[in-house]
């Protein structure tokens, strides 16, 4: 009798599949990684996420969730082992560690050269200036004299930002004079640490009409796609609402903003989804757009695409980093409005799941997405999306659902 071949030994993190689907490793296990999971399931792609805590949003729904920190080279190497590609849930990953992964033969997408422009605002501003992309007037500042000269040149107040680490309004301050920036300037004069980066960026305070965002995706082979330009509404530095497409936006302005975003994705070598956050500025001939920030990952301004677009930003990101043909980005309805659900201010509203009873009964058309995150006042814990043909109706429904889940209204 002939001997049977020994069964193939497969590591626990890489079980055999009928389709031979690749594994995508994600650094981070927040809500963005969590929202990649349904898209990965539909594509038959395996997801592995690096979780700092067992209750991280994605670790709750992704089976393959090894523990580790994004600044630990050993954890990153273990995460990448056997994966087709490594991508990111957030940008707070040391570039040198990603370079080491790439040097070892790991496909890191977006790559560290591109990612640096989203990690460091000064690097981004310098590169955008080289490319001739319209941005607010800016300058690096490290001393009170630097800031005084800049403020006198562009006019007070000015916007002061930490070059690294800021998000959701953190690391951003509007100052009316040098005295209001004294603590940040003192920190800039001290040696930099991860918790207190030294470099500061000063920008003119732009009198913008509204904030816009352009979401694009690009694959390693150079294929690119762009969703419609959206309007974003910010309160205290946190996005509370996204309207797709941006209502009343001049077609030429929308085309110019989209062209700029696609050009940036190409020139910076971006792979995956990138969000370009912009200011729409009134001008004599109508309006123009200034680029404010870049994010090289799925982004809050694109959450509406889960329900409102033929291809969501999460599916598209997976397609892009795996170098698959990109999907159709056409909207499914004339309008989609996404409203963020923030942690209620009072503990009696903390059981957001119970609020489903009212929200779903009141409006069966609303789509609710909660992230499995612990409640904290003002923290993003989910979002709702409503789509339809009438903007006023869609916006009112999205706001009602978001406000009820947030505890701002009770009926």
Order of alpha helices (4+ residues) and beta strands (2+ residues): beta-alpha-beta-alpha-beta-alpha-alpha-alpha-beta-alpha-beta-beta-alpha-beta-beta-beta-beta-beta-alpha-beta-beta-alpha-alpha-beta-alpha-beta-beta-alpha
